[in-house]
Amino acid sequence: MSAEETTPNDSPAPGLRELKKQMTRDGIAAAAFQLTLEKGLDHVTIEEISRIAIVSPRTFSNYFSSKEEAVVSAGAQEPEQFVPTFREALQEAPPLQALREVFSDFFMNRTDEQLDHIREMLALVEQYPSLLDVQTARFGNIEAELRAVVAEHTGTDAETDMYPWLVASAGVAGIKAALRVWGSADDGRDRLVKLVHEALNLFSEGLPVPAGAGGGAGRA
């Protein structure tokens, strides 16, 4: 298939140049992540990352603005990659339920190695606040992509209407919470998927107070 041909879903196939660029980006990010695991973020330099990735520091700067960005990018999905599956899921379910299915399927299809990587990344982000800043920005990009799809699907405005903002914010907040709870214990794939379901179901239900909760909690 040539670069000009399209895949069955009519998305342009990536050309050789784009594939090489993605491989370079992935190699830099993987080197940054592994060095940070081994040495700690404070002891890792852009020069060392570049040497391990077999690129120049100038090439590094063409792909990443900082070593923190490179670390957090390792193994990460680009925000727009969630859009096609989310748009399709919206044909069968309301937005929060559609998000639940999209992210449940995503985590269910991760390999054991990929799940270990996610857990290691969560630990690094917990340890180094500068990584948290970058990860928060990535989640913000995912939220923006999802908000645009919700607005398109519901005929609302992605910038001025509350509904797409709240749905996307709730969805991303639920995923972040599920990951944090899962990452704090030595649980497997099924537990993570269960937490994703629980988080987004609770939002869908209006966050009811758990049965048996004490302290005289009132109704929302």
PyMOL CGO cylinders between C-alpha atoms (Angstrom):
from pymol import cmd
from pymol.cgo import CYLINDER

trace = [
    CYLINDER, 0.00, 0.00, 0.00, 1.47, 3.36, -0.99, 0.3, 1, 1, 1, 1, 1, 1,
    CYLINDER, 1.47, 3.36, -0.99, 1.47, 6.47, 1.18, 0.3, 1, 1, 1, 1, 1, 1,
    CYLINDER, 1.47, 6.47, 1.18, -1.32, 7.89, -0.95, 0.3, 1, 1, 1, 1, 1, 1,
    CYLINDER, -1.32, 7.89, -0.95, -3.62, 4.90, -0.46, 0.3, 1, 1, 1, 1, 1, 1,
    CYLINDER, -3.62, 4.90, -0.46, -6.04, 4.79, 2.42, 0.3, 1, 1, 1, 1, 1, 1,
    CYLINDER, -6.04, 4.79, 2.42, -6.89, 2.20, 5.03, 0.3, 1, 1, 1, 1, 1, 1,
    CYLINDER, -6.89, 2.20, 5.03, -10.37, 0.63, 5.18, 0.3, 1, 1, 1, 1, 1, 1,
    CYLINDER, -10.37, 0.63, 5.18, -11.61, 3.41, 7.47, 0.3, 1, 1, 1, 1, 1, 1,
    CYLINDER, -11.61, 3.41, 7.47, -10.46, 6.01, 4.92, 0.3, 1, 1, 1, 1, 1, 1,
    CYLINDER, -10.46, 6.01, 4.92, -7.67, 7.33, 7.17, 0.3, 1, 1, 1, 1, 1, 1,
    CYLINDER, -7.67, 7.33, 7.17, -4.49, 8.11, 5.22, 0.3, 1, 1, 1, 1, 1, 1,
    CYLINDER, -4.49, 8.11, 5.22, -1.81, 5.48, 5.75, 0.3, 1, 1, 1, 1, 1, 1,
    CYLINDER, -1.81, 5.48, 5.75, 1.33, 6.94, 7.37, 0.3, 1, 1, 1, 1, 1, 1,
    CYLINDER, 1.33, 6.94, 7.37, 4.19, 7.47, 4.96, 0.3, 1, 1, 1, 1, 1, 1,
    CYLINDER, 4.19, 7.47, 4.96, 7.74, 6.28, 5.50, 0.3, 1, 1, 1, 1, 1, 1,
    CYLINDER, 7.74, 6.28, 5.50, 8.85, 9.71, 6.69, 0.3, 1, 1, 1, 1, 1, 1,
    CYLINDER, 8.85, 9.71, 6.69, 6.12, 9.82, 9.33, 0.3, 1, 1, 1, 1, 1, 1,
    CYLINDER, 6.12, 9.82, 9.33, 6.91, 6.30, 10.48, 0.3, 1, 1, 1, 1, 1, 1,
    CYLINDER, 6.91, 6.30, 10.48, 10.60, 7.16, 10.87, 0.3, 1, 1, 1, 1, 1, 1,
    CYLINDER, 10.60, 7.16, 10.87, 9.73, 10.27, 12.85, 0.3, 1, 1, 1, 1, 1, 1,
    CYLINDER, 9.73, 10.27, 12.85, 7.44, 8.26, 15.13, 0.3, 1, 1, 1, 1, 1, 1,
    CYLINDER, 7.44, 8.26, 15.13, 10.15, 5.65, 15.66, 0.3, 1, 1, 1, 1, 1, 1,
    CYLINDER, 10.15, 5.65, 15.66, 12.64, 8.36, 16.59, 0.3, 1, 1, 1, 1, 1, 1,
    CYLINDER, 12.64, 8.36, 16.59, 10.15, 9.95, 18.99, 0.3, 1, 1, 1, 1, 1, 1,
    CYLINDER, 10.15, 9.95, 18.99, 9.36, 6.59, 20.58, 0.3, 1, 1, 1, 1, 1, 1,
    CYLINDER, 9.36, 6.59, 20.58, 13.06, 5.76, 20.93, 0.3, 1, 1, 1, 1, 1, 1,
    CYLINDER, 13.06, 5.76, 20.93, 13.83, 9.03, 22.69, 0.3, 1, 1, 1, 1, 1, 1,
    CYLINDER, 13.83, 9.03, 22.69, 10.87, 8.66, 25.03, 0.3, 1, 1, 1, 1, 1, 1,
    CYLINDER, 10.87, 8.66, 25.03, 11.77, 5.04, 25.86, 0.3, 1, 1, 1, 1, 1, 1,
    CYLINDER, 11.77, 5.04, 25.86, 15.36, 6.03, 26.65, 0.3, 1, 1, 1, 1, 1, 1,
    CYLINDER, 15.36, 6.03, 26.65, 14.21, 8.88, 28.90, 0.3, 1, 1, 1, 1, 1, 1,
    CYLINDER, 14.21, 8.88, 28.90, 11.79, 6.63, 30.75, 0.3, 1, 1, 1, 1, 1, 1,
    CYLINDER, 11.79, 6.63, 30.75, 14.29, 3.81, 31.30, 0.3, 1, 1, 1, 1, 1, 1,
    CYLINDER, 14.29, 3.81, 31.30, 17.05, 6.13, 32.47, 0.3, 1, 1, 1, 1, 1, 1,
    CYLINDER, 17.05, 6.13, 32.47, 14.65, 7.79, 34.91, 0.3, 1, 1, 1, 1, 1, 1,
    CYLINDER, 14.65, 7.79, 34.91, 13.68, 4.40, 36.32, 0.3, 1, 1, 1, 1, 1, 1,
    CYLINDER, 13.68, 4.40, 36.32, 17.32, 3.44, 36.74, 0.3, 1, 1, 1, 1, 1, 1,
    CYLINDER, 17.32, 3.44, 36.74, 18.88, 6.69, 37.93, 0.3, 1, 1, 1, 1, 1, 1,
    CYLINDER, 18.88, 6.69, 37.93, 16.09, 9.01, 39.06, 0.3, 1, 1, 1, 1, 1, 1,
    CYLINDER, 16.09, 9.01, 39.06, 14.90, 12.06, 37.16, 0.3, 1, 1, 1, 1, 1, 1,
    CYLINDER, 14.90, 12.06, 37.16, 17.31, 14.46, 38.85, 0.3, 1, 1, 1, 1, 1, 1,
    CYLINDER, 17.31, 14.46, 38.85, 20.31, 12.48, 37.59, 0.3, 1, 1, 1, 1, 1, 1,
    CYLINDER, 20.31, 12.48, 37.59, 19.20, 12.20, 33.96, 0.3, 1, 1, 1, 1, 1, 1,
    CYLINDER, 19.20, 12.20, 33.96, 20.29, 14.71, 31.34, 0.3, 1, 1, 1, 1, 1, 1,
    CYLINDER, 20.29, 14.71, 31.34, 19.09, 15.43, 27.83, 0.3, 1, 1, 1, 1, 1, 1,
    CYLINDER, 19.09, 15.43, 27.83, 22.59, 14.65, 26.58, 0.3, 1, 1, 1, 1, 1, 1,
    CYLINDER, 22.59, 14.65, 26.58, 22.50, 11.19, 28.12, 0.3, 1, 1, 1, 1, 1, 1,
    CYLINDER, 22.50, 11.19, 28.12, 19.01, 10.49, 26.80, 0.3, 1, 1, 1, 1, 1, 1,
    CYLINDER, 19.01, 10.49, 26.80, 20.16, 11.53, 23.34, 0.3, 1, 1, 1, 1, 1, 1,
    CYLINDER, 20.16, 11.53, 23.34, 23.21, 9.28, 23.51, 0.3, 1, 1, 1, 1, 1, 1,
    CYLINDER, 23.21, 9.28, 23.51, 21.13, 6.24, 24.50, 0.3, 1, 1, 1, 1, 1, 1,
    CYLINDER, 21.13, 6.24, 24.50, 18.55, 6.99, 21.80, 0.3, 1, 1, 1, 1, 1, 1,
    CYLINDER, 18.55, 6.99, 21.80, 21.37, 7.52, 19.24, 0.3, 1, 1, 1, 1, 1, 1,
    CYLINDER, 21.37, 7.52, 19.24, 20.28, 11.05, 18.33, 0.3, 1, 1, 1, 1, 1, 1,
    CYLINDER, 20.28, 11.05, 18.33, 21.77, 14.48, 18.85, 0.3, 1, 1, 1, 1, 1, 1,
    CYLINDER, 21.77, 14.48, 18.85, 20.56, 16.84, 21.59, 0.3, 1, 1, 1, 1, 1, 1,
    CYLINDER, 20.56, 16.84, 21.59, 19.32, 19.07, 18.79, 0.3, 1, 1, 1, 1, 1, 1,
    CYLINDER, 19.32, 19.07, 18.79, 17.18, 16.22, 17.46, 0.3, 1, 1, 1, 1, 1, 1,
    CYLINDER, 17.18, 16.22, 17.46, 15.88, 15.66, 21.00, 0.3, 1, 1, 1, 1, 1, 1,
    CYLINDER, 15.88, 15.66, 21.00, 14.76, 19.30, 21.11, 0.3, 1, 1, 1, 1, 1, 1,
    CYLINDER, 14.76, 19.30, 21.11, 12.92, 18.84, 17.81, 0.3, 1, 1, 1, 1, 1, 1,
    CYLINDER, 12.92, 18.84, 17.81, 10.66, 16.29, 19.49, 0.3, 1, 1, 1, 1, 1, 1,
    CYLINDER, 10.66, 16.29, 19.49, 10.47, 17.29, 23.15, 0.3, 1, 1, 1, 1, 1, 1,
    CYLINDER, 10.47, 17.29, 23.15, 10.72, 20.54, 25.07, 0.3, 1, 1, 1, 1, 1, 1,
    CYLINDER, 10.72, 20.54, 25.07, 12.10, 18.87, 28.22, 0.3, 1, 1, 1, 1, 1, 1,
    CYLINDER, 12.10, 18.87, 28.22, 13.23, 15.56, 29.64, 0.3, 1, 1, 1, 1, 1, 1,
    CYLINDER, 13.23, 15.56, 29.64, 9.99, 15.47, 31.65, 0.3, 1, 1, 1, 1, 1, 1,
    CYLINDER, 9.99, 15.47, 31.65, 7.92, 15.59, 28.48, 0.3, 1, 1, 1, 1, 1, 1,
    CYLINDER, 7.92, 15.59, 28.48, 9.98, 12.77, 27.00, 0.3, 1, 1, 1, 1, 1, 1,
    CYLINDER, 9.98, 12.77, 27.00, 9.53, 10.57, 30.08, 0.3, 1, 1, 1, 1, 1, 1,
    CYLINDER, 9.53, 10.57, 30.08, 5.75, 11.03, 30.24, 0.3, 1, 1, 1, 1, 1, 1,
    CYLINDER, 5.75, 11.03, 30.24, 5.42, 10.42, 26.50, 0.3, 1, 1, 1, 1, 1, 1,
    CYLINDER, 5.42, 10.42, 26.50, 6.89, 6.92, 26.77, 0.3, 1, 1, 1, 1, 1, 1,
    CYLINDER, 6.89, 6.92, 26.77, 4.23, 4.42, 25.81, 0.3, 1, 1, 1, 1, 1, 1,
    CYLINDER, 4.23, 4.42, 25.81, 1.51, 7.08, 25.90, 0.3, 1, 1, 1, 1, 1, 1,
    CYLINDER, 1.51, 7.08, 25.90, -1.41, 7.16, 23.51, 0.3, 1, 1, 1, 1, 1, 1,
    CYLINDER, -1.41, 7.16, 23.51, -1.91, 10.38, 21.58, 0.3, 1, 1, 1, 1, 1, 1,
    CYLINDER, -1.91, 10.38, 21.58, -5.21, 12.07, 22.56, 0.3, 1, 1, 1, 1, 1, 1,
    CYLINDER, -5.21, 12.07, 22.56, -6.69, 11.92, 19.07, 0.3, 1, 1, 1, 1, 1, 1,
    CYLINDER, -6.69, 11.92, 19.07, -6.28, 8.13, 19.03, 0.3, 1, 1, 1, 1, 1, 1,
    CYLINDER, -6.28, 8.13, 19.03, -9.28, 7.80, 21.34, 0.3, 1, 1, 1, 1, 1, 1,
    CYLINDER, -9.28, 7.80, 21.34, -11.56, 9.85, 19.09, 0.3, 1, 1, 1, 1, 1, 1,
    CYLINDER, -11.56, 9.85, 19.09, -12.63, 7.26, 16.46, 0.3, 1, 1, 1, 1, 1, 1,
    CYLINDER, -12.63, 7.26, 16.46, -13.59, 4.59, 19.02, 0.3, 1, 1, 1, 1, 1, 1,
    CYLINDER, -13.59, 4.59, 19.02, -15.38, 7.15, 21.19, 0.3, 1, 1, 1, 1, 1, 1,
    CYLINDER, -15.38, 7.15, 21.19, -17.32, 8.53, 18.24, 0.3, 1, 1, 1, 1, 1, 1,
    CYLINDER, -17.32, 8.53, 18.24, -18.37, 4.99, 17.31, 0.3, 1, 1, 1, 1, 1, 1,
    CYLINDER, -18.37, 4.99, 17.31, -19.36, 4.11, 20.89, 0.3, 1, 1, 1, 1, 1, 1,
    CYLINDER, -19.36, 4.11, 20.89, -21.60, 7.18, 21.05, 0.3, 1, 1, 1, 1, 1, 1,
    CYLINDER, -21.60, 7.18, 21.05, -23.85, 5.57, 18.45, 0.3, 1, 1, 1, 1, 1, 1,
    CYLINDER, -23.85, 5.57, 18.45, -24.81, 2.92, 21.02, 0.3, 1, 1, 1, 1, 1, 1,
    CYLINDER, -24.81, 2.92, 21.02, -24.65, 4.63, 24.41, 0.3, 1, 1, 1, 1, 1, 1,
    CYLINDER, -24.65, 4.63, 24.41, -24.82, 8.00, 26.23, 0.3, 1, 1, 1, 1, 1, 1,
    CYLINDER, -24.82, 8.00, 26.23, -21.49, 9.85, 26.49, 0.3, 1, 1, 1, 1, 1, 1,
    CYLINDER, -21.49, 9.85, 26.49, -20.32, 8.70, 29.93, 0.3, 1, 1, 1, 1, 1, 1,
    CYLINDER, -20.32, 8.70, 29.93, -21.28, 5.11, 29.21, 0.3, 1, 1, 1, 1, 1, 1,
    CYLINDER, -21.28, 5.11, 29.21, -19.52, 5.35, 25.86, 0.3, 1, 1, 1, 1, 1, 1,
    CYLINDER, -19.52, 5.35, 25.86, -16.38, 6.62, 27.59, 0.3, 1, 1, 1, 1, 1, 1,
    CYLINDER, -16.38, 6.62, 27.59, -16.64, 3.75, 30.07, 0.3, 1, 1, 1, 1, 1, 1,
    CYLINDER, -16.64, 3.75, 30.07, -16.63, 1.23, 27.24, 0.3, 1, 1, 1, 1, 1, 1,
    CYLINDER, -16.63, 1.23, 27.24, -13.83, 2.95, 25.31, 0.3, 1, 1, 1, 1, 1, 1,
    CYLINDER, -13.83, 2.95, 25.31, -11.44, 3.06, 28.26, 0.3, 1, 1, 1, 1, 1, 1,
    CYLINDER, -11.44, 3.06, 28.26, -12.46, -0.34, 29.61, 0.3, 1, 1, 1, 1, 1, 1,
    CYLINDER, -12.46, -0.34, 29.61, -11.63, -1.90, 26.25, 0.3, 1, 1, 1, 1, 1, 1,
    CYLINDER, -11.63, -1.90, 26.25, -8.40, 0.08, 26.08, 0.3, 1, 1, 1, 1, 1, 1,
    CYLINDER, -8.40, 0.08, 26.08, -7.11, -1.23, 29.41, 0.3, 1, 1, 1, 1, 1, 1,
    CYLINDER, -7.11, -1.23, 29.41, -8.46, -4.75, 28.83, 0.3, 1, 1, 1, 1, 1, 1,
    CYLINDER, -8.46, -4.75, 28.83, -6.38, -4.94, 25.64, 0.3, 1, 1, 1, 1, 1, 1,
    CYLINDER, -6.38, -4.94, 25.64, -3.11, -3.84, 27.26, 0.3, 1, 1, 1, 1, 1, 1,
    CYLINDER, -3.11, -3.84, 27.26, -0.45, -6.54, 27.56, 0.3, 1, 1, 1, 1, 1, 1,
    CYLINDER, -0.45, -6.54, 27.56, 1.05, -7.43, 30.93, 0.3, 1, 1, 1, 1, 1, 1,
    CYLINDER, 1.05, -7.43, 30.93, 4.17, -5.50, 29.91, 0.3, 1, 1, 1, 1, 1, 1,
    CYLINDER, 4.17, -5.50, 29.91, 2.12, -2.43, 29.05, 0.3, 1, 1, 1, 1, 1, 1,
    CYLINDER, 2.12, -2.43, 29.05, 0.27, -2.61, 32.37, 0.3, 1, 1, 1, 1, 1, 1,
    CYLINDER, 0.27, -2.61, 32.37, 3.62, -2.85, 34.21, 0.3, 1, 1, 1, 1, 1, 1,
    CYLINDER, 3.62, -2.85, 34.21, 4.73, 0.24, 32.29, 0.3, 1, 1, 1, 1, 1, 1,
    CYLINDER, 4.73, 0.24, 32.29, 1.59, 2.13, 33.36, 0.3, 1, 1, 1, 1, 1, 1,
    CYLINDER, 1.59, 2.13, 33.36, 2.20, 1.20, 36.99, 0.3, 1, 1, 1, 1, 1, 1,
    CYLINDER, 2.20, 1.20, 36.99, 5.85, 2.31, 36.77, 0.3, 1, 1, 1, 1, 1, 1,
    CYLINDER, 5.85, 2.31, 36.77, 4.79, 5.59, 35.20, 0.3, 1, 1, 1, 1, 1, 1,
    CYLINDER, 4.79, 5.59, 35.20, 2.27, 6.21, 37.97, 0.3, 1, 1, 1, 1, 1, 1,
    CYLINDER, 2.27, 6.21, 37.97, 5.01, 5.66, 40.55, 0.3, 1, 1, 1, 1, 1, 1,
    CYLINDER, 5.01, 5.66, 40.55, 7.37, 8.08, 38.79, 0.3, 1, 1, 1, 1, 1, 1,
    CYLINDER, 7.37, 8.08, 38.79, 4.70, 10.75, 38.51, 0.3, 1, 1, 1, 1, 1, 1,
    CYLINDER, 4.70, 10.75, 38.51, 3.96, 10.33, 42.21, 0.3, 1, 1, 1, 1, 1, 1,
    CYLINDER, 3.96, 10.33, 42.21, 7.65, 10.77, 42.99, 0.3, 1, 1, 1, 1, 1, 1,
    CYLINDER, 7.65, 10.77, 42.99, 8.45, 13.75, 40.75, 0.3, 1, 1, 1, 1, 1, 1,
    CYLINDER, 8.45, 13.75, 40.75, 6.03, 16.71, 40.71, 0.3, 1, 1, 1, 1, 1, 1,
    CYLINDER, 6.03, 16.71, 40.71, 7.49, 18.04, 37.45, 0.3, 1, 1, 1, 1, 1, 1,
    CYLINDER, 7.49, 18.04, 37.45, 6.29, 14.86, 35.73, 0.3, 1, 1, 1, 1, 1, 1,
    CYLINDER, 6.29, 14.86, 35.73, 2.82, 15.38, 37.17, 0.3, 1, 1, 1, 1, 1, 1,
    CYLINDER, 2.82, 15.38, 37.17, 2.66, 18.79, 35.50, 0.3, 1, 1, 1, 1, 1, 1,
    CYLINDER, 2.66, 18.79, 35.50, 3.38, 17.24, 32.11, 0.3, 1, 1, 1, 1, 1, 1,
    CYLINDER, 3.38, 17.24, 32.11, 0.97, 14.35, 32.65, 0.3, 1, 1, 1, 1, 1, 1,
    CYLINDER, 0.97, 14.35, 32.65, -1.76, 16.79, 33.68, 0.3, 1, 1, 1, 1, 1, 1,
    CYLINDER, -1.76, 16.79, 33.68, -1.25, 18.63, 30.40, 0.3, 1, 1, 1, 1, 1, 1,
    CYLINDER, -1.25, 18.63, 30.40, -1.58, 15.35, 28.48, 0.3, 1, 1, 1, 1, 1, 1,
    CYLINDER, -1.58, 15.35, 28.48, -4.82, 14.53, 30.25, 0.3, 1, 1, 1, 1, 1, 1,
    CYLINDER, -4.82, 14.53, 30.25, -5.97, 18.05, 29.39, 0.3, 1, 1, 1, 1, 1, 1,
    CYLINDER, -5.97, 18.05, 29.39, -5.33, 17.33, 25.72, 0.3, 1, 1, 1, 1, 1, 1,
    CYLINDER, -5.33, 17.33, 25.72, -7.35, 14.10, 25.93, 0.3, 1, 1, 1, 1, 1, 1,
    CYLINDER, -7.35, 14.10, 25.93, -10.16, 15.99, 27.62, 0.3, 1, 1, 1, 1, 1, 1,
    CYLINDER, -10.16, 15.99, 27.62, -10.19, 18.59, 24.86, 0.3, 1, 1, 1, 1, 1, 1,
    CYLINDER, -10.19, 18.59, 24.86, -10.43, 15.94, 22.15, 0.3, 1, 1, 1, 1, 1, 1,
    CYLINDER, -10.43, 15.94, 22.15, -13.28, 14.16, 23.95, 0.3, 1, 1, 1, 1, 1, 1,
    CYLINDER, -13.28, 14.16, 23.95, -15.09, 17.45, 24.61, 0.3, 1, 1, 1, 1, 1, 1,
    CYLINDER, -15.09, 17.45, 24.61, -15.05, 18.26, 20.90, 0.3, 1, 1, 1, 1, 1, 1,
    CYLINDER, -15.05, 18.26, 20.90, -16.58, 14.87, 20.05, 0.3, 1, 1, 1, 1, 1, 1,
    CYLINDER, -16.58, 14.87, 20.05, -19.31, 15.26, 22.70, 0.3, 1, 1, 1, 1, 1, 1,
    CYLINDER, -19.31, 15.26, 22.70, -20.15, 18.72, 21.38, 0.3, 1, 1, 1, 1, 1, 1,
    CYLINDER, -20.15, 18.72, 21.38, -20.32, 17.42, 17.82, 0.3, 1, 1, 1, 1, 1, 1,
    CYLINDER, -20.32, 17.42, 17.82, -22.56, 14.51, 18.85, 0.3, 1, 1, 1, 1, 1, 1,
    CYLINDER, -22.56, 14.51, 18.85, -24.95, 16.59, 20.96, 0.3, 1, 1, 1, 1, 1, 1,
    CYLINDER, -24.95, 16.59, 20.96, -25.08, 19.74, 18.84, 0.3, 1, 1, 1, 1, 1, 1,
    CYLINDER, -25.08, 19.74, 18.84, -23.59, 21.82, 21.62, 0.3, 1, 1, 1, 1, 1, 1,
    CYLINDER, -23.59, 21.82, 21.62, -20.67, 24.25, 21.62, 0.3, 1, 1, 1, 1, 1, 1,
    CYLINDER, -20.67, 24.25, 21.62, -17.35, 22.82, 22.83, 0.3, 1, 1, 1, 1, 1, 1,
    CYLINDER, -17.35, 22.82, 22.83, -16.26, 26.17, 24.23, 0.3, 1, 1, 1, 1, 1, 1,
    CYLINDER, -16.26, 26.17, 24.23, -19.38, 27.86, 25.59, 0.3, 1, 1, 1, 1, 1, 1,
    CYLINDER, -19.38, 27.86, 25.59, -21.78, 25.07, 26.63, 0.3, 1, 1, 1, 1, 1, 1,
    CYLINDER, -21.78, 25.07, 26.63, -21.41, 23.31, 29.98, 0.3, 1, 1, 1, 1, 1, 1,
    CYLINDER, -21.41, 23.31, 29.98, -22.49, 19.84, 28.88, 0.3, 1, 1, 1, 1, 1, 1,
    CYLINDER, -22.49, 19.84, 28.88, -19.44, 18.85, 26.78, 0.3, 1, 1, 1, 1, 1, 1,
    CYLINDER, -19.44, 18.85, 26.78, -17.11, 20.40, 29.35, 0.3, 1, 1, 1, 1, 1, 1,
    CYLINDER, -17.11, 20.40, 29.35, -18.65, 18.44, 32.21, 0.3, 1, 1, 1, 1, 1, 1,
    CYLINDER, -18.65, 18.44, 32.21, -18.86, 15.13, 30.38, 0.3, 1, 1, 1, 1, 1, 1,
    CYLINDER, -18.86, 15.13, 30.38, -15.24, 15.24, 29.22, 0.3, 1, 1, 1, 1, 1, 1,
    CYLINDER, -15.24, 15.24, 29.22, -14.01, 16.48, 32.62, 0.3, 1, 1, 1, 1, 1, 1,
    CYLINDER, -14.01, 16.48, 32.62, -15.93, 13.78, 34.47, 0.3, 1, 1, 1, 1, 1, 1,
    CYLINDER, -15.93, 13.78, 34.47, -14.68, 11.10, 32.11, 0.3, 1, 1, 1, 1, 1, 1,
    CYLINDER, -14.68, 11.10, 32.11, -11.04, 12.05, 32.44, 0.3, 1, 1, 1, 1, 1, 1,
    CYLINDER, -11.04, 12.05, 32.44, -11.35, 12.55, 36.22, 0.3, 1, 1, 1, 1, 1, 1,
    CYLINDER, -11.35, 12.55, 36.22, -12.82, 9.07, 36.51, 0.3, 1, 1, 1, 1, 1, 1,
    CYLINDER, -12.82, 9.07, 36.51, -9.97, 7.51, 34.55, 0.3, 1, 1, 1, 1, 1, 1,
    CYLINDER, -9.97, 7.51, 34.55, -7.36, 9.35, 36.63, 0.3, 1, 1, 1, 1, 1, 1,
    CYLINDER, -7.36, 9.35, 36.63, -9.02, 8.23, 39.87, 0.3, 1, 1, 1, 1, 1, 1,
    CYLINDER, -9.02, 8.23, 39.87, -9.26, 4.64, 38.69, 0.3, 1, 1, 1, 1, 1, 1,
    CYLINDER, -9.26, 4.64, 38.69, -5.58, 4.62, 37.76, 0.3, 1, 1, 1, 1, 1, 1,
    CYLINDER, -5.58, 4.62, 37.76, -4.50, 6.12, 41.08, 0.3, 1, 1, 1, 1, 1, 1,
    CYLINDER, -4.50, 6.12, 41.08, -6.49, 3.58, 43.11, 0.3, 1, 1, 1, 1, 1, 1,
    CYLINDER, -6.49, 3.58, 43.11, -5.29, 0.71, 40.93, 0.3, 1, 1, 1, 1, 1, 1,
    CYLINDER, -5.29, 0.71, 40.93, -1.67, 1.87, 40.99, 0.3, 1, 1, 1, 1, 1, 1,
    CYLINDER, -1.67, 1.87, 40.99, -1.56, 1.92, 44.78, 0.3, 1, 1, 1, 1, 1, 1,
    CYLINDER, -1.56, 1.92, 44.78, -2.12, -1.84, 45.01, 0.3, 1, 1, 1, 1, 1, 1,
    CYLINDER, -2.12, -1.84, 45.01, -0.71, -4.90, 43.29, 0.3, 1, 1, 1, 1, 1, 1,
    CYLINDER, -0.71, -4.90, 43.29, -3.85, -5.60, 41.28, 0.3, 1, 1, 1, 1, 1, 1,
    CYLINDER, -3.85, -5.60, 41.28, -4.22, -6.87, 37.74, 0.3, 1, 1, 1, 1, 1, 1,
    CYLINDER, -4.22, -6.87, 37.74, -6.08, -5.95, 34.59, 0.3, 1, 1, 1, 1, 1, 1,
    CYLINDER, -6.08, -5.95, 34.59, -9.53, -7.04, 35.78, 0.3, 1, 1, 1, 1, 1, 1,
    CYLINDER, -9.53, -7.04, 35.78, -9.32, -4.79, 38.82, 0.3, 1, 1, 1, 1, 1, 1,
    CYLINDER, -9.32, -4.79, 38.82, -8.38, -1.77, 36.71, 0.3, 1, 1, 1, 1, 1, 1,
    CYLINDER, -8.38, -1.77, 36.71, -11.27, -2.36, 34.31, 0.3, 1, 1, 1, 1, 1, 1,
    CYLINDER, -11.27, -2.36, 34.31, -13.63, -2.77, 37.28, 0.3, 1, 1, 1, 1, 1, 1,
    CYLINDER, -13.63, -2.77, 37.28, -12.44, 0.55, 38.72, 0.3, 1, 1, 1, 1, 1, 1,
    CYLINDER, -12.44, 0.55, 38.72, -13.00, 2.31, 35.38, 0.3, 1, 1, 1, 1, 1, 1,
    CYLINDER, -13.00, 2.31, 35.38, -16.56, 0.96, 35.32, 0.3, 1, 1, 1, 1, 1, 1,
    CYLINDER, -16.56, 0.96, 35.32, -17.14, 1.98, 38.92, 0.3, 1, 1, 1, 1, 1, 1,
    CYLINDER, -17.14, 1.98, 38.92, -15.81, 5.50, 38.46, 0.3, 1, 1, 1, 1, 1, 1,
    CYLINDER, -15.81, 5.50, 38.46, -17.83, 6.34, 35.36, 0.3, 1, 1, 1, 1, 1, 1,
    CYLINDER, -17.83, 6.34, 35.36, -20.95, 4.58, 36.64, 0.3, 1, 1, 1, 1, 1, 1,
    CYLINDER, -20.95, 4.58, 36.64, -20.81, 6.72, 39.78, 0.3, 1, 1, 1, 1, 1, 1,
    CYLINDER, -20.81, 6.72, 39.78, -20.63, 9.88, 37.68, 0.3, 1, 1, 1, 1, 1, 1,
    CYLINDER, -20.63, 9.88, 37.68, -23.53, 8.64, 35.54, 0.3, 1, 1, 1, 1, 1, 1,
    CYLINDER, -23.53, 8.64, 35.54, -25.59, 8.06, 38.69, 0.3, 1, 1, 1, 1, 1, 1,
    CYLINDER, -25.59, 8.06, 38.69, -24.88, 11.53, 40.06, 0.3, 1, 1, 1, 1, 1, 1,
    CYLINDER, -24.88, 11.53, 40.06, -22.31, 10.43, 42.66, 0.3, 1, 1, 1, 1, 1, 1,
    CYLINDER, -22.31, 10.43, 42.66, -24.77, 9.01, 45.22, 0.3, 1, 1, 1, 1, 1, 1,
    CYLINDER, -24.77, 9.01, 45.22, -23.50, 8.82, 48.80, 0.3, 1, 1, 1, 1, 1, 1,
    CYLINDER, -23.50, 8.82, 48.80, -22.28, 5.25, 49.46, 0.3, 1, 1, 1, 1, 1, 1,
    CYLINDER, -22.28, 5.25, 49.46, -24.70, 3.09, 51.42, 0.3, 1, 1, 1, 1, 1, 1,
    CYLINDER, -24.70, 3.09, 51.42, -23.86, 3.10, 55.10, 0.3, 1, 1, 1, 1, 1, 1,
    CYLINDER, -23.86, 3.10, 55.10, -21.82, 6.31, 54.94, 0.3, 1, 1, 1, 1, 1, 1,
    CYLINDER, -21.82, 6.31, 54.94, -21.73, 7.99, 58.34, 0.3, 1, 1, 1, 1, 1, 1,
    CYLINDER, -21.73, 7.99, 58.34, -21.23, 11.54, 59.46, 0.3, 1, 1, 1, 1, 1, 1,
    CYLINDER, -21.23, 11.54, 59.46, -24.76, 12.70, 58.78, 0.3, 1, 1, 1, 1, 1, 1,
    CYLINDER, -24.76, 12.70, 58.78, -24.09, 13.32, 55.08, 0.3, 1, 1, 1, 1, 1, 1,
    CYLINDER, -24.09, 13.32, 55.08, -26.92, 15.15, 53.44, 0.3, 1, 1, 1, 1, 1, 1,
    CYLINDER, -26.92, 15.15, 53.44, -28.29, 14.85, 49.97, 0.3, 1, 1, 1, 1, 1, 1,
    CYLINDER, -28.29, 14.85, 49.97, -26.64, 16.73, 47.11, 0.3, 1, 1, 1, 1, 1, 1,
]
cmd.load_cgo(trace, "trace")
